[in-house]
Amino acid sequence: MPFNRLILIGFILVVIGAVLPFLIVMRILPSNFTVNILAYATSTLGIFLGVIGVAMYVGEERRKRKDDYDDHWDDR
């Protein structure tokens, strides 16, 4: 899966994980165990997916720069 898709899914999950407690506090959603666990799980999973996506992006960019650096010295 491409890193940008992971970051986007992670962002959406974190937003859902932040909106659900807000809706619970505003008494739009009932505060029960299932909704609370769902809010916690979406937020946590979103953070993990976002961090993995950013790590994949950084790794890819480092690999590109290393290849460019090696190509630069091979030309001489």
Summary of the structure (lengths in Angstrom):
residues: 76
radius of gyration: 19.5
end to end distance: 37.2
largest distance: 68.7
contacts: 203
relative contact order: 0.18
helix: 86%
strand: 0%
